[in-house]
Amino acid sequence: MEERFSFIDSLGHRVASILTVPDSGTDRIALLCHGFLSSKTSSTNNALTRMLIERGIATFRFDFFGQGESPGPFEEITTTLAVEQALAALDLARQKGYRQIGLMGSSFGGLVAILAAAQRTDLACLALKCPVVDFAEELRLEFGDEELARWKATDTIPNIMGGPNRIALRYAFYEDCLRQIAYNPARLITAPTVIVEGDRDEHVPLHQSRHLYEALRVKKHLEMVPGADHQFTKGEDFKRMTNVIANWLTEHLTESH
C-alpha cells in the first residue's frame, strides 16, 4: 500500500513524501533520506523499498527542500534545514504509531541522517550509503580555491552530478556546512550503524567513512565495496550495497524490544 502526501516541517515548509506499507501492516519502518540533487524516488530508495516491503517493513521517503516534489527554492537549502526536515519525518513516523524506526541516508542524506541520529535516542538502527561527513571538505576538494571564490561571488556552483549548466546555490550553504561537520555528533549516536562505500568513490573521500567509523561508539560495521563508484553503477555493486543495508535494517528492526 502506497500513500503520497505532504507534511509540514518545524519551519513551515511543505515536504512531499511517500509512505509504503506492507499489506499485512507493521509497526516497523525505515526512513530513507536521498542524496544531493536527487529525490525520494532515487534508484536506491526504490530498491530498498521493494526489498523491505517483502520483509514486512514499511518505508517513508521524502524530498528535501527544493528537490523532487518539495517546493523550494533549492538555492536556499542548507544542511541545517535538511536535518530539521528529517527530524520532522521521524516525529511523524512516531505519531503514526511506528514503534521501531530505522534511519537510512545516501551521500548528503547520510550527513543529514548522522546529524539527526545524534539528536535521537529512539532509533533502532542507522544505515549510511557513502555518507558525506564533512561536506565542506568534499566541496573544497571537488571545486578548488578558484571555484569556491566564484561560488562566493555568484551564488552558483557547477553541477556536481555532471550536467552542463551551473546550479543556483547560495554560498551560505558552504558556510552552514562548516558548522555541520558530523564527526563529533557521531559520538552521540546510540543506534547500531552500518556504513557502505565503494573504494572508488569519486565524490566522498574514503577517509571520511573511516574516521566516522572510528568516532562511532555503538555496534558498527564498515563495508568497503572493491571497485565501486559513488553511484554503485555496476549492477553487482548496487546489489551488494542494497543487500548490506536492507539486511542491517531488517536485523535491527526485527529484534524484539
C-alpha positions as CSV (number, residue, x, y, z in Angstrom):
1,M,0.0,0.0,0.0
2,E,1.5,3.3,-1.0
3,E,0.3,6.7,0.2
4,R,1.6,10.0,-1.2
5,F,1.1,13.1,1.0
6,S,2.9,16.2,2.3
7,F,3.8,17.2,5.8
8,I,5.0,20.5,7.3
9,D,8.4,20.8,8.9
10,S,9.1,22.8,12.0
11,L,9.9,25.9,9.9
12,G,6.6,25.8,8.0
13,H,7.9,24.2,4.7
14,R,5.8,21.6,2.8
15,V,7.6,18.3,2.4
16,A,6.5,15.8,-0.3
17,S,6.6,12.2,0.9
18,I,5.6,8.6,0.2
19,L,4.7,6.1,2.9
20,T,4.8,2.5,1.7
21,V,3.3,-0.2,4.0
22,P,3.2,-4.0,3.6
23,D,-0.3,-5.3,3.1
24,S,-0.1,-7.1,6.4
25,G,0.6,-3.9,8.3
26,T,3.6,-3.3,10.6
27,D,4.9,-1.2,13.4
28,R,8.4,-1.3,11.9
29,I,9.6,1.4,9.4
30,A,12.7,2.7,7.7
31,L,13.1,6.4,6.9
32,L,15.1,6.9,3.7
33,C,17.0,10.2,3.0
34,H,18.1,10.8,-0.6
35,G,21.3,12.4,-1.8
36,F,22.1,15.9,-3.1
37,L,20.3,16.8,-6.3
38,S,18.3,13.6,-6.1
39,S,14.8,12.8,-4.8
40,K,12.7,10.4,-2.7
41,T,12.3,8.1,-5.7
42,S,16.0,7.5,-6.3
43,S,17.1,4.1,-7.5
44,T,18.5,3.3,-4.1
45,N,15.3,4.3,-2.2
46,N,13.1,2.4,-4.7
47,A,15.2,-0.7,-4.5
48,L,15.3,-0.6,-0.7
49,T,11.5,-0.1,-0.5
50,R,10.9,-3.2,-2.7
51,M,13.3,-5.3,-0.5
52,L,12.0,-4.1,2.9
53,I,8.3,-4.4,2.0
54,E,8.9,-8.0,1.1
55,R,10.4,-8.4,4.6
56,G,7.4,-6.8,6.3
57,I,9.0,-3.4,6.9
58,A,7.4,-0.1,5.9
59,T,9.4,2.8,4.3
60,F,9.0,6.5,4.5
61,R,10.6,8.5,1.7
62,F,10.5,12.3,1.4
63,D,12.0,15.1,-0.8
64,F,14.3,17.6,0.9
65,F,13.6,21.3,0.4
66,G,13.6,22.4,-3.2
67,Q,14.2,18.9,-4.6
68,G,11.8,16.4,-6.1
69,E,8.3,17.5,-5.4
70,S,9.1,19.6,-2.3
71,P,8.8,23.3,-3.0
72,G,12.0,25.4,-2.7
73,P,13.8,27.4,-4.0
74,F,16.6,24.8,-4.0
75,E,19.2,27.6,-3.8
76,E,18.2,28.3,-0.2
77,I,18.7,24.7,1.1
78,T,21.2,24.2,4.0
79,T,22.2,21.1,5.9
80,T,20.6,22.6,9.0
81,L,17.3,22.8,7.2
82,A,17.5,19.3,5.8
83,V,18.2,17.9,9.3
84,E,15.1,19.7,10.6
85,Q,13.1,18.0,7.9
86,A,14.5,14.6,8.8
87,L,13.6,15.1,12.4
88,A,10.1,16.2,11.5
89,A,9.7,13.0,9.4
90,L,10.9,10.9,12.3
91,D,8.4,12.6,14.6
92,L,5.6,11.9,12.1
93,A,6.6,8.2,11.9
94,R,6.4,8.0,15.6
95,Q,3.0,9.8,15.6
96,K,1.7,7.3,13.1
97,G,2.3,4.5,15.6
98,Y,5.6,3.1,14.3
99,R,7.4,1.7,17.3
100,Q,10.7,0.5,15.7
101,I,12.2,3.1,13.4
102,G,15.4,2.8,11.3
103,L,17.1,5.7,9.5
104,M,19.0,5.4,6.2
105,G,20.8,8.1,4.3
106,S,22.7,8.3,1.0
107,S,25.6,10.7,0.5
108,F,24.2,14.2,1.6
109,G,21.3,12.3,3.1
110,G,23.9,10.3,5.0
111,L,25.2,13.5,6.6
112,V,21.7,14.5,7.4
113,A,21.0,11.1,8.9
114,I,24.1,11.2,11.1
115,L,23.2,14.7,12.4
116,A,19.6,13.6,13.0
117,A,20.5,10.3,14.7
118,A,22.9,12.2,17.0
119,Q,19.8,14.0,18.4
120,R,17.6,10.9,18.9
121,T,17.7,8.0,21.3
122,D,14.6,6.3,19.8
123,L,16.2,4.8,16.7
124,A,16.6,1.1,16.2
125,C,19.4,1.4,13.7
126,L,21.2,3.7,11.2
127,A,22.4,2.8,7.7
128,L,24.7,5.1,5.7
129,K,25.5,4.8,2.0
130,C,28.7,6.7,1.1
131,P,27.9,9.4,3.7
132,V,29.3,12.8,3.4
133,V,30.7,13.5,6.9
134,D,32.4,16.8,6.2
135,F,30.6,18.3,3.1
136,A,32.7,21.5,3.3
137,E,35.9,19.4,2.8
138,E,34.4,17.5,0.0
139,L,33.4,20.7,-1.8
140,R,36.8,22.2,-1.3
141,L,38.5,19.1,-2.8
142,E,36.0,19.0,-5.7
143,F,35.9,22.7,-6.6
144,G,39.3,24.1,-5.6
145,D,40.0,27.6,-4.4
146,E,39.1,29.3,-7.7
147,E,35.7,27.7,-8.0
148,L,35.0,28.4,-4.3
149,A,35.7,32.1,-4.9
150,R,33.4,32.0,-8.0
151,W,30.7,30.4,-5.8
152,K,31.1,33.1,-3.2
153,A,30.8,35.8,-5.9
154,T,27.9,34.3,-7.9
155,D,26.0,32.0,-5.5
156,T,26.2,29.3,-8.2
157,I,28.1,26.0,-8.4
158,P,29.0,23.6,-11.2
159,N,26.5,20.7,-11.5
160,I,28.3,18.1,-9.3
161,M,26.2,15.4,-11.0
162,G,27.8,16.2,-14.3
163,G,25.2,18.5,-16.1
164,P,26.4,21.4,-18.3
165,N,24.7,24.3,-16.5
166,R,25.6,25.9,-13.3
167,I,23.2,25.5,-10.3
168,A,22.0,28.3,-8.2
169,L,23.1,27.6,-4.6
170,R,23.8,30.3,-2.0
171,Y,27.4,30.4,-0.6
172,A,25.6,30.3,2.8
173,F,25.3,26.5,2.1
174,Y,29.0,26.2,2.3
175,E,29.2,28.4,5.5
176,D,26.5,26.2,7.1
177,C,28.5,23.0,6.1
178,L,31.4,24.3,8.1
179,R,29.2,24.3,11.2
180,Q,27.7,20.9,10.4
181,I,30.7,18.5,10.4
182,A,29.5,15.2,11.7
183,Y,32.4,13.5,13.4
184,N,31.7,14.8,16.9
185,P,27.9,14.4,16.6
186,A,28.5,10.8,15.6
187,R,29.9,10.1,19.0
188,L,26.4,10.8,20.4
189,I,24.7,8.2,18.2
190,T,23.0,5.4,20.2
191,A,21.8,3.3,17.2
192,P,23.7,0.4,15.7
193,T,25.3,1.8,12.5
194,V,26.4,0.4,9.1
195,I,28.4,2.3,6.6
196,V,28.7,1.2,2.9
197,E,31.0,2.9,0.4
198,G,32.8,2.0,-2.8
199,D,36.6,2.2,-2.6
200,R,36.5,4.0,-6.0
201,D,34.1,6.7,-4.7
202,E,34.9,9.8,-6.8
203,H,33.0,12.3,-4.6
204,V,33.3,11.3,-0.9
205,P,36.8,10.9,0.3
206,L,37.3,7.4,1.8
207,H,39.0,8.8,4.9
208,Q,35.6,10.4,5.9
209,S,33.9,7.0,6.3
210,R,37.0,5.6,8.1
211,H,37.1,8.5,10.6
212,L,33.3,8.3,11.0
213,Y,33.6,4.6,11.8
214,E,36.3,5.3,14.4
215,A,34.1,8.0,16.0
216,L,31.1,5.7,16.4
217,R,30.7,4.2,19.9
218,V,27.9,1.7,19.0
219,K,27.7,-1.7,17.3
220,K,29.0,-0.9,13.9
221,H,30.1,-2.3,10.5
222,L,32.0,-0.6,7.6
223,E,31.6,-2.3,4.2
224,M,34.1,-1.1,1.6
225,V,33.0,-2.4,-1.8
226,P,36.1,-3.0,-4.0
227,G,35.9,-1.1,-7.3
228,A,32.6,0.5,-6.7
229,D,32.0,4.2,-7.5
230,H,29.8,6.8,-5.7
231,Q,26.6,5.7,-7.6
232,F,27.4,1.9,-7.4
233,T,27.0,2.0,-11.2
234,K,27.8,-1.7,-11.7
235,G,24.9,-4.0,-11.1
236,E,26.7,-6.3,-8.8
237,D,28.0,-3.4,-6.7
238,F,24.5,-1.9,-6.4
239,K,23.1,-5.3,-5.4
240,R,25.8,-5.7,-2.7
241,M,25.2,-2.2,-1.3
242,T,21.4,-2.6,-1.1
243,N,21.7,-6.1,0.4
244,V,24.0,-4.9,3.1
245,I,21.7,-2.0,4.0
246,A,18.5,-4.0,3.8
247,N,20.0,-6.8,5.9
248,W,21.1,-4.3,8.6
249,L,17.7,-2.7,8.7
250,T,15.9,-6.0,8.8
251,E,18.1,-7.4,11.5
252,H,17.7,-4.4,13.9
253,L,14.1,-3.7,13.1
254,T,13.1,-7.4,13.7
255,E,14.6,-7.7,17.2
256,S,12.0,-7.6,19.9
257,H,12.2,-4.5,22.2
